[in-house]
Amino acid sequence: MSLQSLALIENWPVSTAAAGVVRADGTVLGVHGPADRPFPLASVTKPLAAYAALVAYEEGAIELDEPAGPAGSTVRHLLAHTSGLAFDEHRVTAPPGERRLYSNAGFEQLGDHIVKATDIPFGEYLRQAVLEPLGMTSTRLDGSPAKDGVSTVADLLRFAAEVQAPRLLDPRTAAQAMTVQYPGTKGVLPGYGHQNPNDWGLGFEIRDSKSPHWTGGSSSPRTFGHFGQSGTFLWIDPDAGVACAALTDRDFGPWAVEVWPAFTDAVLAEVRRAG
């Protein structure tokens, strides 16, 4: 099976794009574009970093509710963007748990916390804990765990298959990543404005009833994932039983707001027709 809907990326106003869809059992339903070309992930780095943090938790290196980041904050707060840290500055703008303040700084402090706990550079820990076991040989992180990852669609499909049917984590741990943390917390979803609530799991954004949103109108409320300012996204729809990754060479902007939801709806419609 090869999804015809993936060819819609040909109509996107970008120079280069690649996209693919994978089932929970690892079956790739289709790819379009250069699936082995590396692209900067921007914030799609965060789910990879979060998965590494959850491996560190299962290995006993850290605890989710131990102090990390600013005073009163924990590893869980950092993963769920409720530590109170500002977006791109290491300064506190709210008490922990009070608001959903999307924070690159929070993920950088999470990375630092794991480095101190394991005595391994975070990029190397990610490689050992997640990338190498999954065969993600074209993925690397040489800088910030918030935004400096580089990967391919082929590698992201390997990761998306893992998230849907965990082998590196206990399924109960993975389930926490896609479960709302600090329910009812409001905040701004970058690029899409204020959301009440602005639901988030552990490193993964959760769609729920957010509107507007970067996924499709037919995406289930349980859909979770992330998009990046480099024109990238990864979503997993548990109800549909599939995940989709798309990488481009054009920064996120109004073009993405316009074309991504229709693309997602077309992919989901084709998957449902195929059964």
VEXDREN-2710 file (C-alpha; in Angstrom, 1 decimal):
% VEXDREN-2710
k/r/px/py/pz
1/MET/0.0/0.0/0.0
2/SER/1.2/3.5/-0.8
3/LEU/-0.8/6.4/0.3
4/GLN/-1.7/8.7/-2.6
5/SER/-2.5/11.5/-0.2
6/LEU/1.1/11.9/0.7
7/ALA/1.7/13.4/-2.8
8/LEU/-0.1/16.5/-1.6
9/ILE/3.2/17.8/-0.3
10/GLU/4.1/18.5/-4.0
11/ASN/1.6/21.4/-3.7
12/TRP/3.2/22.9/-0.7
13/PRO/5.0/26.2/-1.2
14/VAL/8.4/24.8/-0.2
15/SER/11.5/23.8/-2.2
16/THR/11.8/20.3/-0.6
17/ALA/9.5/18.2/1.5
18/ALA/9.3/14.6/2.6
19/ALA/6.5/12.8/4.4
20/GLY/5.5/9.4/5.6
21/VAL/3.0/7.4/7.5
22/VAL/3.5/4.4/9.8
23/ARG/1.3/2.0/11.7
24/ALA/1.8/0.9/15.3
25/ASP/3.3/-2.4/14.1
26/GLY/6.0/-0.6/12.2
27/THR/4.3/-1.1/8.8
28/VAL/5.2/2.0/6.6
29/LEU/2.0/2.8/4.6
30/GLY/3.9/5.2/2.3
31/VAL/6.5/7.8/1.9
32/HIS/6.8/10.7/-0.5
33/GLY/9.8/12.8/-1.2
34/PRO/13.4/12.3/0.0
35/ALA/12.8/10.2/3.1
36/ASP/16.5/9.8/3.8
37/ARG/17.4/13.5/3.6
38/PRO/18.3/15.1/6.9
39/PHE/16.3/18.2/7.9
40/PRO/16.6/20.4/11.0
41/LEU/13.8/19.4/13.3
42/ALA/13.5/22.6/15.4
43/SER/11.0/21.7/18.2
44/VAL/10.2/18.2/16.9
45/THR/13.5/17.6/18.8
46/LYS/11.5/17.8/22.0
47/PRO/9.6/14.5/21.8
48/LEU/12.9/12.7/21.1
49/ALA/14.5/14.4/24.1
50/ALA/11.4/13.6/26.3
51/TYR/11.6/10.0/25.3
52/ALA/15.3/9.9/26.4
53/ALA/14.3/11.5/29.7
54/LEU/11.7/8.8/30.2
55/VAL/14.4/6.1/29.6
56/ALA/16.5/7.9/32.2
57/TYR/13.5/7.7/34.6
58/GLU/13.1/4.0/34.0
59/GLU/16.8/3.4/34.4
60/GLY/16.6/5.1/37.8
61/ALA/18.8/8.0/36.9
62/ILE/16.1/10.5/37.6
63/GLU/12.6/10.7/39.1
64/LEU/9.7/12.5/37.4
65/ASP/8.8/14.4/40.6
66/GLU/12.3/15.2/41.8
67/PRO/13.4/18.9/41.8
68/ALA/14.7/20.2/38.5
69/GLY/14.8/23.6/37.0
70/PRO/13.6/26.7/39.0
71/ALA/12.7/26.5/42.6
72/GLY/9.6/24.4/43.2
73/SER/9.8/22.9/39.7
74/THR/10.3/19.2/38.9
75/VAL/11.3/17.0/35.9
76/ARG/7.6/16.6/35.3
77/HIS/7.0/20.4/35.2
78/LEU/9.9/20.8/32.7
79/LEU/8.5/18.1/30.4
80/ALA/5.0/19.5/30.6
81/HIS/6.0/23.2/30.1
82/THR/4.7/24.2/33.5
83/SER/8.0/25.0/35.2
84/GLY/7.3/28.8/34.9
85/LEU/10.4/29.4/32.8
86/ALA/10.1/31.9/29.9
87/PHE/10.1/30.8/26.3
88/ASP/13.7/31.3/25.4
89/GLU/15.2/32.8/28.5
90/HIS/16.3/31.2/31.7
91/ARG/14.1/33.4/33.9
92/VAL/11.0/32.6/35.9
93/THR/7.8/34.2/34.9
94/ALA/5.2/32.2/36.9
95/PRO/5.0/29.7/39.8
96/PRO/5.4/26.0/38.8
97/GLY/2.2/24.3/37.7
98/GLU/0.2/27.5/37.3
99/ARG/0.4/28.2/33.6
100/ARG/1.4/26.4/30.4
101/LEU/4.4/28.5/29.4
102/TYR/6.0/26.8/26.4
103/SER/9.7/26.9/27.1
104/ASN/12.8/26.0/25.2
105/ALA/14.7/27.0/28.3
106/GLY/12.8/24.4/30.3
107/PHE/14.0/21.6/28.0
108/GLU/17.5/22.9/28.1
109/GLN/17.4/22.8/31.9
110/LEU/15.9/19.3/31.6
111/GLY/18.9/18.3/29.5
112/ASP/21.3/19.8/32.0
113/HIS/19.6/17.9/34.8
114/ILE/20.0/14.6/33.0
115/VAL/23.7/15.3/32.2
116/LYS/24.3/15.9/35.9
117/ALA/22.5/12.7/36.8
118/THR/24.2/10.4/34.2
119/ASP/27.5/12.2/33.6
120/ILE/26.8/11.7/29.8
121/PRO/26.4/14.6/27.4
122/PHE/22.7/14.8/26.5
123/GLY/23.2/14.3/22.8
124/GLU/25.1/11.1/23.5
125/TYR/22.6/9.9/26.1
126/LEU/19.8/10.4/23.5
127/ARG/21.9/8.4/21.0
128/GLN/22.5/5.5/23.4
129/ALA/19.0/5.5/24.9
130/VAL/16.8/6.1/21.8
131/LEU/18.5/6.6/18.5
132/GLU/20.8/3.6/18.4
133/PRO/18.2/1.0/19.7
134/LEU/15.7/2.2/17.1
135/GLY/18.2/2.2/14.2
136/MET/17.8/6.0/13.8
137/THR/21.3/6.3/12.3
138/SER/20.6/9.6/10.4
139/THR/19.4/11.4/13.5
140/ARG/21.7/13.5/15.7
141/LEU/21.6/16.2/18.4
142/ASP/24.6/18.5/18.7
143/GLY/23.1/21.3/20.7
144/SER/19.9/22.2/22.5
145/PRO/17.5/19.4/23.5
146/ALA/14.8/21.9/22.8
147/LYS/15.4/22.6/19.1
148/ASP/18.7/21.4/17.6
149/GLY/17.9/17.9/16.4
150/VAL/18.4/16.8/12.8
151/SER/16.6/13.8/11.4
152/THR/15.0/12.2/8.4
153/VAL/11.4/11.1/7.7
154/ALA/12.6/7.5/7.6
155/ASP/14.1/7.8/11.1
156/LEU/11.0/9.7/12.5
157/LEU/8.8/6.8/11.3
158/ARG/10.9/4.4/13.3
159/PHE/10.5/6.6/16.4
160/ALA/6.7/7.0/15.7
161/ALA/6.3/3.2/15.5
162/GLU/8.1/2.9/18.9
163/VAL/5.9/5.5/20.5
164/GLN/2.8/3.7/19.3
165/ALA/4.0/0.2/20.5
166/PRO/6.8/0.9/23.1
167/ARG/9.8/-1.5/23.3
168/LEU/12.2/0.9/25.0
169/LEU/9.8/1.9/27.7
170/ASP/7.2/0.2/29.9
171/PRO/3.9/1.0/28.1
172/ARG/2.6/2.6/31.3
173/THR/5.5/5.1/31.2
174/ALA/4.9/5.8/27.5
175/ALA/1.2/6.3/28.3
176/GLN/2.1/9.1/30.7
177/ALA/3.8/11.0/27.9
178/MET/0.5/11.1/26.0
179/THR/-1.7/11.8/29.0
180/VAL/-2.6/15.4/30.1
181/GLN/-0.3/16.7/32.8
182/TYR/-1.7/19.4/35.1
183/PRO/-5.2/19.4/33.5
184/GLY/-7.0/22.7/33.0
185/THR/-3.8/24.6/32.6
186/LYS/-4.2/27.5/30.0
187/GLY/-1.5/29.0/27.9
188/VAL/-0.4/30.0/24.4
189/LEU/0.3/27.4/21.7
190/PRO/3.0/28.9/19.6
191/GLY/1.7/30.0/16.2
192/TYR/-1.9/29.3/17.2
193/GLY/-2.6/31.7/20.1
194/HIS/-4.2/31.3/23.5
195/GLN/-5.7/27.9/24.3
196/ASN/-7.9/27.1/27.4
197/PRO/-6.9/24.5/28.3
198/ASN/-3.6/24.1/26.6
199/ASP/-3.2/20.4/27.1
200/TRP/0.3/18.8/27.1
201/GLY/1.7/15.5/28.1
202/LEU/5.4/14.8/28.9
203/GLY/7.1/16.3/25.9
204/PHE/4.2/15.8/23.6
205/GLU/1.4/18.3/22.8
206/ILE/-2.1/16.8/23.0
207/ARG/-4.7/18.0/20.6
208/ASP/-7.9/17.6/22.6
209/SER/-10.3/20.3/21.5
210/LYS/-7.8/23.0/20.6
211/SER/-8.9/25.3/17.7
212/PRO/-7.2/26.4/15.6
213/HIS/-4.7/23.6/15.5
214/TRP/-1.9/22.3/13.2
215/THR/-3.4/18.8/12.9
216/GLY/-6.7/18.0/11.0
217/GLY/-10.3/18.6/11.7
218/SER/-10.8/14.8/11.6
219/SER/-7.8/14.1/14.0
220/SER/-9.0/12.5/17.2
221/PRO/-8.8/14.5/20.4
222/ARG/-6.2/11.9/21.6
223/THR/-3.8/12.9/18.8
224/PHE/-0.5/13.9/20.2
225/GLY/2.9/15.1/18.8
226/HIS/4.8/18.2/18.0
227/PHE/5.5/20.7/15.2
228/GLY/8.7/22.7/14.7
229/GLN/9.5/26.3/13.5
230/SER/11.6/24.8/10.7
231/GLY/8.4/23.6/9.0
232/THR/8.3/20.1/10.5
233/PHE/5.7/18.0/12.3
234/LEU/5.1/14.6/13.8
235/TRP/1.7/13.5/14.9
236/ILE/0.4/10.2/16.3
237/ASP/-3.3/9.5/16.2
238/PRO/-4.1/6.5/18.5
239/ASP/-7.7/6.2/17.3
240/ALA/-6.6/5.9/13.7
241/GLY/-3.6/3.7/14.6
242/VAL/-1.2/5.6/12.5
243/ALA/1.5/8.3/12.8
244/CYS/2.6/10.9/10.2
245/ALA/5.9/12.8/9.9
246/ALA/6.6/15.7/7.5
247/LEU/9.8/17.6/7.1
248/THR/10.4/20.7/4.9
249/ASP/13.0/23.3/4.1
250/ARG/10.8/26.3/4.8
251/ASP/10.2/27.8/8.2
252/PHE/6.7/27.5/9.7
253/GLY/4.3/30.3/8.8
254/PRO/0.9/31.1/7.3
255/TRP/1.6/28.6/4.5
256/ALA/1.8/25.7/7.1
257/VAL/-1.3/26.9/9.0
258/GLU/-3.2/26.6/5.7
259/VAL/-1.9/23.3/4.2
260/TRP/-1.1/21.1/7.1
261/PRO/-4.7/20.4/8.4
262/ALA/-6.0/19.6/4.9
263/PHE/-3.1/17.3/4.4
264/THR/-3.7/15.5/7.6
265/ASP/-7.4/15.1/6.9
266/ALA/-6.6/13.6/3.5
267/VAL/-4.1/11.1/5.0
268/LEU/-6.6/10.0/7.7
269/ALA/-9.4/9.7/5.2
270/GLU/-7.3/7.4/3.0
271/VAL/-6.1/5.3/5.9
272/ARG/-9.7/4.8/7.1
273/ARG/-10.9/3.9/3.6
274/ALA/-8.1/1.3/3.4
275/GLY/-9.1/-0.2/6.7
END
